[in-house]
């Protein structure tokens, strides 16, 4: 699919290019689901989605994990209307689920600066989970400040501002079934 303005979902806006198409994303999510299933053979698994960006990825991912699990969410804000993280991470919604003794898999849409993940991982680690890992759809590998490893990665991402499949710019483009770079 071209990222032209002929796509009615773009509302007259232009994208630079499609980076990952819907078919490739679906195949990679199936692979990640199998990897996660194998990594957690027992114990309580809580898949914790970081909203809003991860909601589409998380929805597809949990349907590919072949074991019992629970789902909850966190909401953190750091971008606002810009295309660069502000560096100020605010926790807007904290999960209500008890985390102690559970395997926690934090699902993120994209690892960029690492500031949000550092803050959230510190918060979650203090709640004494059995294990705590990160699954990211996209990883830019530019997070010099990130203190935690990403155990499961969908794709290495180009150093461009990406939208679609849950990723947004000022709340637009989340609904696109592919991932594209913004002009």
C-alpha positions as CSV (number, residue, x, y, z in Angstrom):
1,X,0.0,0.0,0.0
2,X,1.2,3.4,-0.8
3,X,1.2,6.2,1.8
4,X,-0.4,8.6,-0.7
5,X,-3.2,10.9,0.2
6,X,-5.5,8.6,-1.8
7,X,-6.0,6.6,1.4
8,X,-9.3,8.1,2.8
9,X,-8.1,7.3,6.4
10,X,-5.4,10.0,6.1
11,X,-7.9,12.9,5.9
12,X,-5.9,14.8,3.3
13,X,-2.6,14.4,5.1
14,X,0.5,12.9,3.5
15,X,2.8,10.2,4.9
16,X,6.4,9.7,3.7
17,X,6.2,5.9,3.3
18,X,4.8,2.7,4.6
19,X,7.4,1.1,6.8
20,X,5.6,-2.1,7.9
21,X,2.4,-3.3,6.2
22,X,-0.5,-5.0,7.8
23,X,0.4,-8.5,6.5
24,X,3.9,-8.3,7.8
25,X,2.7,-6.9,11.2
26,X,0.2,-9.8,11.6
27,X,2.9,-12.4,10.9
28,X,5.4,-10.8,13.3
29,X,2.7,-10.6,16.1
30,X,2.0,-14.3,15.6
31,X,5.7,-15.0,16.1
32,X,5.9,-12.8,19.2
33,X,2.9,-14.6,20.6
34,X,4.6,-18.0,20.2
35,X,7.9,-16.6,21.8
36,X,5.9,-15.3,24.8
37,X,4.0,-18.5,25.2
38,X,7.2,-20.4,25.3
39,X,8.8,-18.0,27.7
40,X,6.0,-18.3,30.3
41,X,5.2,-22.0,30.8
42,X,3.7,-21.5,34.3
43,X,2.6,-18.9,36.8
44,X,0.2,-16.0,36.6
45,X,0.9,-13.8,33.6
46,X,-0.3,-10.2,33.5
47,X,0.1,-8.5,30.1
48,X,0.2,-4.8,31.0
49,X,-0.4,-2.5,28.1
50,X,0.9,1.1,28.0
51,X,-1.9,3.2,26.6
52,X,-2.7,4.6,24.3
53,X,-0.2,3.6,21.7
54,X,-0.1,-0.1,22.5
55,X,-3.8,-0.9,22.4
56,X,-4.0,-2.3,18.9
57,X,-0.7,-4.2,19.2
58,X,-1.7,-5.6,22.7
59,X,-5.1,-6.6,21.4
60,X,-3.6,-8.6,18.5
61,X,-0.8,-10.0,20.7
62,X,-2.8,-11.4,23.5
63,X,-4.9,-13.4,21.0
64,X,-1.6,-15.0,19.9
65,X,-0.4,-16.0,23.4
66,X,-1.5,-19.6,23.9
67,X,-1.8,-19.7,27.7
68,X,-4.0,-18.2,30.5
69,X,-3.3,-14.5,31.1
70,X,-4.8,-11.3,32.5
71,X,-4.7,-7.9,30.9
72,X,-4.5,-4.5,32.5
73,X,-3.3,-1.1,31.4
74,X,-1.1,1.9,32.4
75,X,-1.4,5.4,31.0
76,X,1.7,7.6,30.9
77,X,2.1,10.9,29.0
78,X,5.3,12.3,27.6
79,X,4.7,13.6,24.0
80,X,1.7,15.9,24.0
81,X,1.3,17.4,20.5
82,X,5.0,17.3,19.5
83,X,7.1,14.7,17.6
84,X,9.8,14.5,20.3
85,X,9.3,13.3,23.9
86,X,9.1,16.1,26.3
87,X,11.1,14.2,28.9
88,X,8.3,14.8,31.5
89,X,6.6,11.5,32.1
90,X,3.3,11.6,33.9
91,X,1.5,8.5,35.1
92,X,-2.2,9.2,34.3
93,X,-3.6,5.7,35.1
94,X,-2.1,3.1,37.4
95,X,-3.2,-0.5,37.1
96,X,-5.7,-1.8,39.7
97,X,-4.5,-5.4,39.5
98,X,-2.2,-6.7,42.2
99,X,1.2,-7.2,40.7
100,X,3.1,-9.0,43.5
101,X,4.2,-12.6,42.6
102,X,3.0,-12.4,39.0
103,X,4.9,-12.5,35.7
104,X,4.4,-9.0,34.3
105,X,4.9,-8.3,30.6
106,X,4.8,-4.6,29.9
107,X,3.7,-4.0,26.3
108,X,4.9,-0.8,24.7
109,X,4.3,0.5,21.2
110,X,7.7,2.0,20.6
111,X,11.0,2.4,22.5
112,X,12.3,5.8,21.8
113,X,14.1,7.8,24.5
114,X,13.5,5.2,27.2
115,X,12.4,7.8,29.8
116,X,8.9,6.5,30.0
117,X,10.0,2.9,30.3
118,X,12.5,3.7,33.0
119,X,9.9,5.4,35.1
120,X,7.3,2.7,34.6
121,X,9.7,-0.2,35.2
122,X,10.9,1.3,38.4
123,X,7.3,1.7,39.6
124,X,6.4,-1.9,38.6
125,X,9.6,-3.4,40.1
126,X,8.8,-1.9,43.5
127,X,5.5,-3.9,43.5
128,X,7.5,-7.2,43.7
129,X,6.4,-9.1,40.6
130,X,7.7,-12.7,40.1
131,X,9.3,-11.4,36.8
132,X,9.1,-8.2,34.9
133,X,9.9,-7.9,31.1
134,X,9.3,-5.5,28.2
135,X,7.7,-6.3,24.9
136,X,7.9,-3.5,22.3
137,X,6.4,-3.5,18.9
138,X,9.1,-1.1,17.7
139,X,12.6,-0.4,19.0
140,X,14.6,2.6,17.7
141,X,17.8,1.6,19.6
142,X,18.5,5.2,20.4
143,X,17.5,5.1,24.1
144,X,20.9,5.9,25.7
145,X,19.1,6.4,29.1
146,X,17.1,3.1,29.1
147,X,18.2,1.0,32.1
148,X,16.1,-2.1,31.2
149,X,16.4,-4.7,28.4
150,X,13.6,-5.2,25.9
151,X,13.1,-9.0,25.9
152,X,10.6,-9.2,23.0
153,X,10.9,-6.8,20.0
154,X,8.6,-6.8,17.0
155,X,10.9,-4.7,14.7
156,X,13.9,-2.5,14.8
157,X,12.5,0.8,13.8
158,X,14.0,3.5,11.6
159,X,14.9,6.9,13.1
160,X,11.7,8.5,11.8
161,X,8.5,9.6,13.5
162,X,6.2,6.6,13.0
163,X,2.4,6.5,13.0
164,X,-0.3,3.9,12.5
165,X,-1.2,0.6,14.2
166,X,-1.8,2.5,17.4
167,X,1.0,5.0,17.1
168,X,-0.2,8.6,16.7
169,X,0.7,12.2,16.1
170,X,-1.5,14.5,18.2
171,X,-4.0,11.7,18.4
172,X,-4.3,11.2,14.6
173,X,-3.3,8.1,12.6
174,X,-3.7,5.5,15.3
175,X,-6.4,3.7,13.2
176,X,-4.2,2.9,10.2
177,X,-3.6,-0.8,9.8
178,X,0.1,-0.3,8.8
179,X,3.0,1.7,10.2
180,X,4.2,4.6,8.2
181,X,6.7,7.5,8.6
182,X,5.2,11.0,8.9
183,X,6.3,13.7,6.5
